[in-house]
Amino acid sequence: MSFLGDMLGFEGFQLKDWAKKLKANPEQLVIGAADPFGAKLWGGITGKDYEPFIDQMGGPYGGHAISAFGSNDGGVYGRAREAGIDTGPASIGHDAAHIVASIYGGAGLGKTAGGLFSGGPQAITPSQASVLNLPESAATLPEGTSAASGSWMNWFNQMPIAGQQPSQAPMAVDTREEERRRAAQAQAQARIGLGLLSRGLPLRGGAWGTGIGSTGGYP
């Protein structure tokens, strides 16, 4: 059979294999036990030995969490080979799909992590400052500072302290007063950072903190 024919033959076999699994355990898809992690988790809860429908990246399950690049000696791949289907072409196609999914997933993770260090004044709102028991000034940038002026860490360093006005001209600074000011600023910065991380509040006007799970399939 041709390369394309073998690939389509495997995909057809996989659909029939899914139908058999669904008939045996109809609740498996409903409870979220389709991937290796979910199957293991729910198998422990229900006492059933679920075989995943897909691997952790959304490809055909071949006996491994990531059933690609030769790690597909079991699962639907194994049954297809036993049925006389050449799984080589399908393996090549799904290996390529795993690579693409990894690229997209890595880019998404990079953007999520980048949000920690690239937020502007949207990093915290007055209402969030209230939730964190911080003064409203914690949500206010110094005069003349724009959203594009730098990262949220730079914004922290410029954050005014409650009851304090930014200096307009160089002047002599009392060492003890400066130390108290720096300590208060560091405390406020730490409280904001810890509060945001613990409450999952947006760090860049978005929804950072919602968590990262499995890709749930190819992009």
N, C-alpha and C positions, 0 to 999 in steps of 0.2 A: 504494500500500500504506500501511497505517497506521503511526504512529510505532513502536508495539510490534512490528508485523510487520517493519518495516525493521531494527529492532534485532536481532530474533531471526534474521532472514535473514543479517545480517552475522556473528552468532555461529556460525551453522551453517557458513557459508563458511570462517570462521577454523578451525574444527575440521578441515575437509577439508584446508585449507592446511597445518595442523600435520602431518596424516597423510602428506602428500606429502613434507614436509621430513624427517620421521622415516624414511620409506622410503628417501630418498636418502642420509641420513647417520644411521643408527641409533645411532651412538656419541655423537651430539651431546648428548643429554640425560644420558647416563651420565657423561661427563667434565665436565659443568657448563658447557657452551657455549650455554646457552639464552638468556642475557641479553646485551646488547651488550658489556659488559666481558669476560665469559667467552668470547663468540664471537671477539672480537678476540684475546684472549690465546691461546686454543687454536688459532685459525686460524694464528697465527704459528708455533706449535709443530708442527702437523700439515701445514701448507702448504695447507689447505683454506680456501675462502672461505665460512665459515658465515654464514647469515643468521639473526639471533636469532629465537627463538619469541616472546619478549616484550620489552617495553622495560625500562629499568632499574628501573621501579617496578611491574612485573608486569602492565602493560596490553598490548594488542595492539601489535605492532611495526609502526610506520609509516615506517620509514626514518631515525628519529632515536633517540638514546639515551632521551630523554623524548618519546614520541610522543603529545603532547597539545596542546590549545589551538592547533590549526591546523598543528602540525608533524607531519603524518601523510600526506604526499604520496606516500609509497612503501610498500614492504612489503606486508602483507596488505591495508591500506586501499586502496592503489593497484590491487592485483589485483581487489579486490572491486568497485571503481568500474568497472574495465574489463569486469567481468562483468555490469554493469548494476544493481548494488546501490547504493541510496542509503545512504551511510555517515554521513550527518549525525546521525541519531538515536543511532547507536552512539557517535559521537564525543562527543556531549553526555553520554551516560551514563558513558563512560570518563573524560572530563574531570572529572566530579564524583567518580569513584572515585579519581582522582589527587589531588584536593584532600584527601579524607578520609585517604588514605595519607600525605600530607605532614604532616597534623596529627598523626596517630598517631606517625609517624616523628620529628617534631620534639619531641613530648612525651617519647618514649623517649630521645632524645639529651640532652634537658634533664635527665632523671633521672640518666642516666649521668654527665654532667658535674657535676651537683649532688652526686653521691656523693663527689667529690673534696673538697668543702668542708663536708659535713654528717655525716661519720662520727664516732662516739663512741669509746669505748675499744676497740671491736671493730676499729679501724683496723689494729692490729698485735697479734699473739699472741706469747707467749713463744717458740714454735717458729719464728715468722717472725723474731723478734729474733735468734735463734740463727743462722738462715740468713744474715741480714744482718751477722753478726759484731758484734752490739750487746749490751750488758749486759741482763740480764733486766728490770732496772728500767725499761728503755725501754718495756716493755709494761704498766707499772703507772701508774695515775693517782694523783695526790696524794690523800691521805686526805680524804674528804668530797666528792670530785668524782664526779658521776654520769654515766651515759651521755647524759643529756639536757642536760648542762651547757653544750654549745656545739659548735662545729665541731671538726674534727680539727686545724685550725690553732691553735685555742685550746688544745686538748689538748697540742699540741707545746709551746706556751709554758709550760704547767704541768708538763711532763715533768721528773721528778727526774733528776739526774745520778748515775751509779754512785758509791756510797760517800758520798753526801751526804744528810743528813736535812733536811727542810723546817724552816725557822725557825718557832718557836712564838711569838716576841714580837719587836717592833721592837728593833734593837740597832745599834750602830755597825758599819759595814762597811768593811773595808780596801779601798781603791780598786783596788789591783793584784789582790787576791784576787777581787773582784767582776768585774773584766775577764776574768780567767782562767775564772771560772765561766760568764760569758756566752759566751765563745768556745767552751768545751766544749759548752755547750748548743746553740749554733748549728751546730757541727760534727755533733753527734748528730742534730739535726733534718734537716740537709741529707742525711746518710747514709741516714736512714730514707726521706725523700721520694724520693731518687734510686733507692734500692733497690727501693722499691715500684713505681715507674714502670717500671724496667728489667726487673723480674721479673714484672710483671703480677699482683702479689698483691692480694687484696681490700682495698679502702679503706673498705668499710662493711659488712663481714660478708657480702658478696655475691661476685659474680664479675666485678668491674670488671677491665678489662684483657684481656678476651677478644677485643676488637676490634669494629669496627663495619663491616659490609659492606653490600651492597645489601639492600633490604627484602625481596626474594624474593617479592614479591606483595602484593596488597592485604591489609589487616588483616581 
